[in-house]
Amino acid sequence: MTIRLLARFGADRRGGAALEFALIAPVMVTLYFGAVEFSQAFLAQRKADHVASAVGDLVARARTVSTGDLSDYFTIGSQIMAPFPSGGLGIRVTSLTEGASGAPTVSWSRGYGSLAARPAGASVTIPLALDPGQSVIMAESSYQYSSVLHQFVPQLLTFNRSYYLRPRVADSVNCNGC
């Protein structure tokens, strides 16, 4: 009797699809949420890159900026991050001038959020060569991305980006009040 029941149970194909679904569903759901999370993190990184580019471009277009102008540019940068929260955003704009020593030094700097201003006169290493007296605007952004799915990515991801732009309408960009 027991052998006959086992044989009948082994030959019964009802519920096979449900069993296959139960085995494959967790894998498919995990892949789906992983793809969604990857897409969101990639979009946040692209927006943080765009913040540095846009803010640096706005500064490089001017002859002179004020602290009020820079505050407005930082506000624009935080708006670029939408729909992501701008609480983890840091922006820094620095004007560098090639000194006689051969190292770029900080003429002025202004920071927002998690990135503080660089001290005036500090030496900075940059990946491009400048002629003596030449100036460049360095725009930096830093964004701390917090995953919606904390189970998959429990720690914060930090995206950093730096852009170097030459002033467009003058040899250097001056800052009033920096």
Short mmCIF file of the C-alpha atoms (twelve columns), coordinates in Angstrom:
data_MODEL
# 
_entry.id   MODEL 
# 
loop_
_atom_site.group_PDB 
_atom_site.id 
_atom_site.type_symbol 
_atom_site.label_atom_id 
_atom_site.label_alt_id 
_atom_site.label_comp_id 
_atom_site.label_asym_id 
_atom_site.label_seq_id 
_atom_site.Cartn_x 
_atom_site.Cartn_y 
_atom_site.Cartn_z 
_atom_site.pdbx_PDB_model_num 
ATOM 1   C CA . MET A 1   0.000  0.000  0.000   1 
ATOM 2   C CA . THR A 2   2.772  2.456  0.890   1 
ATOM 3   C CA . ILE A 3   4.716  1.679  -2.275  1 
ATOM 4   C CA . ARG A 4   1.614  2.207  -4.371  1 
ATOM 5   C CA . LEU A 5   1.002  5.633  -2.726  1 
ATOM 6   C CA . LEU A 6   4.602  6.673  -3.335  1 
ATOM 7   C CA . ALA A 7   4.402  5.605  -6.979  1 
ATOM 8   C CA . ARG A 8   1.166  7.540  -7.446  1 
ATOM 9   C CA . PHE A 9   2.692  10.596 -5.753  1 
ATOM 10  C CA . GLY A 10  5.766  10.405 -8.005  1 
ATOM 11  C CA . ALA A 11  3.624  10.152 -11.151 1 
ATOM 12  C CA . ASP A 12  1.343  13.053 -10.210 1 
ATOM 13  C CA . ARG A 13  2.315  16.194 -12.176 1 
ATOM 14  C CA . ARG A 14  -0.254 18.553 -10.691 1 
ATOM 15  C CA . GLY A 15  1.401  21.473 -8.895  1 
ATOM 16  C CA . GLY A 16  4.658  21.192 -10.850 1 
ATOM 17  C CA . ALA A 17  4.329  24.730 -12.170 1 
ATOM 18  C CA . ALA A 18  3.678  26.063 -8.682  1 
ATOM 19  C CA . LEU A 19  6.793  24.338 -7.396  1 
ATOM 20  C CA . GLU A 20  8.907  25.716 -10.256 1 
ATOM 21  C CA . PHE A 21  7.496  29.180 -9.638  1 
ATOM 22  C CA . ALA A 22  8.284  28.929 -5.924  1 
ATOM 23  C CA . LEU A 23  11.884 28.055 -6.747  1 
ATOM 24  C CA . ILE A 24  12.484 30.710 -9.424  1 
ATOM 25  C CA . ALA A 25  10.406 33.626 -8.027  1 
ATOM 26  C CA . PRO A 26  12.896 34.711 -5.298  1 
ATOM 27  C CA . VAL A 27  15.719 34.807 -7.844  1 
ATOM 28  C CA . MET A 28  13.675 36.846 -10.324 1 
ATOM 29  C CA . VAL A 29  12.463 39.295 -7.662  1 
ATOM 30  C CA . THR A 30  16.030 39.774 -6.430  1 
ATOM 31  C CA . LEU A 31  17.266 40.417 -9.977  1 
ATOM 32  C CA . TYR A 32  14.455 42.909 -10.564 1 
ATOM 33  C CA . PHE A 33  15.130 44.907 -7.406  1 
ATOM 34  C CA . GLY A 34  18.876 44.748 -8.046  1 
ATOM 35  C CA . ALA A 35  18.376 46.242 -11.509 1 
ATOM 36  C CA . VAL A 36  16.144 48.975 -10.082 1 
ATOM 37  C CA . GLU A 37  18.689 49.796 -7.373  1 
ATOM 38  C CA . PHE A 38  21.587 49.851 -9.842  1 
ATOM 39  C CA . SER A 39  19.620 52.204 -12.098 1 
ATOM 40  C CA . GLN A 40  18.837 54.562 -9.217  1 
ATOM 41  C CA . ALA A 41  22.455 54.650 -8.029  1 
ATOM 42  C CA . PHE A 42  23.687 55.260 -11.578 1 
ATOM 43  C CA . LEU A 43  21.205 58.114 -12.023 1 
ATOM 44  C CA . ALA A 44  22.274 59.685 -8.705  1 
ATOM 45  C CA . GLN A 45  25.919 59.494 -9.779  1 
ATOM 46  C CA . ARG A 46  25.155 61.133 -13.138 1 
ATOM 47  C CA . LYS A 47  23.225 63.928 -11.435 1 
ATOM 48  C CA . ALA A 48  26.087 64.538 -8.974  1 
ATOM 49  C CA . ASP A 49  28.490 64.743 -11.928 1 
ATOM 50  C CA . HIS A 50  26.162 67.201 -13.639 1 
ATOM 51  C CA . VAL A 51  26.068 69.379 -10.505 1 
ATOM 52  C CA . ALA A 52  29.850 69.881 -10.584 1 
ATOM 53  C CA . SER A 53  29.814 70.538 -14.311 1 
ATOM 54  C CA . ALA A 54  26.922 73.027 -14.217 1 
ATOM 55  C CA . VAL A 55  28.124 75.002 -11.197 1 
ATOM 56  C CA . GLY A 56  31.677 75.178 -12.546 1 
ATOM 57  C CA . ASP A 57  30.386 76.297 -15.939 1 
ATOM 58  C CA . LEU A 58  28.311 79.080 -14.379 1 
ATOM 59  C CA . VAL A 59  31.338 80.386 -12.475 1 
ATOM 60  C CA . ALA A 60  33.687 80.107 -15.477 1 
ATOM 61  C CA . ARG A 61  31.332 82.294 -17.560 1 
ATOM 62  C CA . ALA A 62  31.678 85.293 -15.228 1 
ATOM 63  C CA . ARG A 63  34.360 87.940 -14.742 1 
ATOM 64  C CA . THR A 64  33.442 88.400 -11.107 1 
ATOM 65  C CA . VAL A 65  31.185 86.470 -8.744  1 
ATOM 66  C CA . SER A 66  29.929 87.327 -5.292  1 
ATOM 67  C CA . THR A 67  29.104 85.104 -2.365  1 
ATOM 68  C CA . GLY A 68  25.430 85.671 -3.201  1 
ATOM 69  C CA . ASP A 69  26.000 84.477 -6.774  1 
ATOM 70  C CA . LEU A 70  27.766 81.381 -5.490  1 
ATOM 71  C CA . SER A 71  24.920 80.687 -3.036  1 
ATOM 72  C CA . ASP A 72  22.491 80.887 -5.958  1 
ATOM 73  C CA . TYR A 73  24.670 78.508 -7.997  1 
ATOM 74  C CA . PHE A 74  24.752 76.058 -5.073  1 
ATOM 75  C CA . THR A 75  20.953 76.245 -4.877  1 
ATOM 76  C CA . ILE A 76  20.792 75.442 -8.581  1 
ATOM 77  C CA . GLY A 77  23.100 72.487 -7.955  1 
ATOM 78  C CA . SER A 78  20.859 71.140 -5.217  1 
ATOM 79  C CA . GLN A 79  17.854 71.483 -7.559  1 
ATOM 80  C CA . ILE A 80  19.672 69.451 -10.225 1 
ATOM 81  C CA . MET A 81  19.749 66.519 -7.783  1 
ATOM 82  C CA . ALA A 82  15.935 66.271 -7.728  1 
ATOM 83  C CA . PRO A 83  14.205 63.855 -7.152  1 
ATOM 84  C CA . PHE A 84  17.061 62.645 -4.949  1 
ATOM 85  C CA . PRO A 85  17.396 64.325 -1.542  1 
ATOM 86  C CA . SER A 86  20.051 67.047 -1.552  1 
ATOM 87  C CA . GLY A 87  20.993 66.506 2.096   1 
ATOM 88  C CA . GLY A 88  24.030 64.411 1.180   1 
ATOM 89  C CA . LEU A 89  25.251 66.849 -1.483  1 
ATOM 90  C CA . GLY A 90  28.472 68.820 -1.171  1 
ATOM 91  C CA . ILE A 91  29.706 71.366 -3.726  1 
ATOM 92  C CA . ARG A 92  32.960 73.316 -3.775  1 
ATOM 93  C CA . VAL A 93  34.147 75.900 -6.282  1 
ATOM 94  C CA . THR A 94  37.788 76.945 -6.198  1 
ATOM 95  C CA . SER A 95  39.770 79.372 -8.327  1 
ATOM 96  C CA . LEU A 96  43.324 78.142 -8.817  1 
ATOM 97  C CA . THR A 97  46.209 80.211 -10.163 1 
ATOM 98  C CA . GLU A 98  49.577 78.874 -11.250 1 
ATOM 99  C CA . GLY A 99  52.170 80.525 -9.057  1 
ATOM 100 C CA . ALA A 100 55.866 81.086 -9.630  1 
ATOM 101 C CA . SER A 101 56.607 77.941 -7.619  1 
ATOM 102 C CA . GLY A 102 55.007 75.808 -10.328 1 
ATOM 103 C CA . ALA A 103 52.150 74.555 -8.165  1 
ATOM 104 C CA . PRO A 104 48.573 75.810 -8.478  1 
ATOM 105 C CA . THR A 105 47.450 77.726 -5.416  1 
ATOM 106 C CA . VAL A 106 43.988 78.652 -4.193  1 
ATOM 107 C CA . SER A 107 42.993 82.229 -5.034  1 
ATOM 108 C CA . TRP A 108 39.544 81.834 -3.473  1 
ATOM 109 C CA . SER A 109 37.213 78.988 -2.602  1 
ATOM 110 C CA . ARG A 110 33.636 78.533 -1.477  1 
ATOM 111 C CA . GLY A 111 31.942 75.382 -0.200  1 
ATOM 112 C CA . TYR A 112 28.415 74.119 0.319   1 
ATOM 113 C CA . GLY A 113 27.091 71.163 2.266   1 
ATOM 114 C CA . SER A 114 29.654 68.521 3.100   1 
ATOM 115 C CA . LEU A 115 32.520 70.182 1.173   1 
ATOM 116 C CA . ALA A 116 34.187 73.068 2.990   1 
ATOM 117 C CA . ALA A 117 36.073 75.854 1.245   1 
ATOM 118 C CA . ARG A 118 39.793 75.377 0.679   1 
ATOM 119 C CA . PRO A 119 42.094 77.825 2.490   1 
ATOM 120 C CA . ALA A 120 43.431 80.683 0.348   1 
ATOM 121 C CA . GLY A 121 47.041 80.178 -0.672  1 
ATOM 122 C CA . ALA A 122 46.923 76.392 -0.246  1 
ATOM 123 C CA . SER A 123 48.664 74.314 -2.885  1 
ATOM 124 C CA . VAL A 124 46.493 71.901 -4.892  1 
ATOM 125 C CA . THR A 125 47.509 69.092 -7.226  1 
ATOM 126 C CA . ILE A 126 45.531 69.013 -10.459 1 
ATOM 127 C CA . PRO A 127 45.789 66.717 -13.495 1 
ATOM 128 C CA . LEU A 128 46.552 69.469 -15.997 1 
ATOM 129 C CA . ALA A 129 49.449 71.823 -16.580 1 
ATOM 130 C CA . LEU A 130 49.073 75.572 -16.283 1 
ATOM 131 C CA . ASP A 131 51.339 78.368 -17.431 1 
ATOM 132 C CA . PRO A 132 52.560 80.836 -14.781 1 
ATOM 133 C CA . GLY A 133 49.787 83.279 -13.942 1 
ATOM 134 C CA . GLN A 134 47.124 81.168 -15.666 1 
ATOM 135 C CA . SER A 135 43.904 80.434 -13.806 1 
ATOM 136 C CA . VAL A 136 41.434 77.560 -13.738 1 
ATOM 137 C CA . ILE A 137 38.116 76.989 -11.960 1 
ATOM 138 C CA . MET A 138 37.904 73.681 -10.116 1 
ATOM 139 C CA . ALA A 139 34.340 72.569 -9.361  1 
ATOM 140 C CA . GLU A 140 33.834 69.552 -7.133  1 
ATOM 141 C CA . SER A 141 30.760 67.632 -6.041  1 
ATOM 142 C CA . SER A 142 30.297 64.880 -3.519  1 
ATOM 143 C CA . TYR A 143 27.034 63.004 -3.013  1 
ATOM 144 C CA . GLN A 144 26.220 60.377 -0.417  1 
ATOM 145 C CA . TYR A 145 23.686 58.000 -1.905  1 
ATOM 146 C CA . SER A 146 21.525 56.028 0.485   1 
ATOM 147 C CA . SER A 147 19.950 52.931 -0.995  1 
ATOM 148 C CA . VAL A 148 16.203 52.498 -0.812  1 
ATOM 149 C CA . LEU A 149 16.856 48.783 -0.328  1 
ATOM 150 C CA . HIS A 150 19.062 48.859 2.758   1 
ATOM 151 C CA . GLN A 151 19.169 45.066 2.834   1 
ATOM 152 C CA . PHE A 152 21.110 44.907 -0.437  1 
ATOM 153 C CA . VAL A 153 23.325 48.011 -0.053  1 
ATOM 154 C CA . PRO A 154 23.492 48.781 3.696   1 
ATOM 155 C CA . GLN A 155 26.263 51.408 3.561   1 
ATOM 156 C CA . LEU A 156 26.224 54.846 1.947   1 
ATOM 157 C CA . LEU A 157 27.780 55.134 -1.491  1 
ATOM 158 C CA . THR A 158 29.776 58.327 -2.049  1 
ATOM 159 C CA . PHE A 159 30.099 59.731 -5.549  1 
ATOM 160 C CA . ASN A 160 32.848 62.331 -6.079  1 
ATOM 161 C CA . ARG A 161 33.555 64.350 -9.200  1 
ATOM 162 C CA . SER A 162 35.901 67.208 -10.107 1 
ATOM 163 C CA . TYR A 163 35.761 69.419 -13.200 1 
ATOM 164 C CA . TYR A 164 38.393 71.902 -14.355 1 
ATOM 165 C CA . LEU A 165 37.242 74.816 -16.488 1 
ATOM 166 C CA . ARG A 166 39.189 77.755 -17.846 1 
ATOM 167 C CA . PRO A 167 37.600 81.181 -17.352 1 
ATOM 168 C CA . ARG A 168 35.889 82.248 -20.555 1 
ATOM 169 C CA . VAL A 169 35.685 86.049 -20.546 1 
ATOM 170 C CA . ALA A 170 38.709 86.998 -18.420 1 
ATOM 171 C CA . ASP A 171 42.067 85.592 -17.411 1 
ATOM 172 C CA . SER A 172 40.676 84.742 -13.991 1 
ATOM 173 C CA . VAL A 173 37.377 84.891 -12.124 1 
ATOM 174 C CA . ASN A 174 37.419 87.150 -9.073  1 
ATOM 175 C CA . CYS A 175 35.164 86.673 -6.084  1 
ATOM 176 C CA . ASN A 176 33.829 89.530 -3.965  1 
ATOM 177 C CA . GLY A 177 33.585 88.481 -0.342  1 
ATOM 178 C CA . CYS A 178 35.236 85.082 -0.614  1 
# 
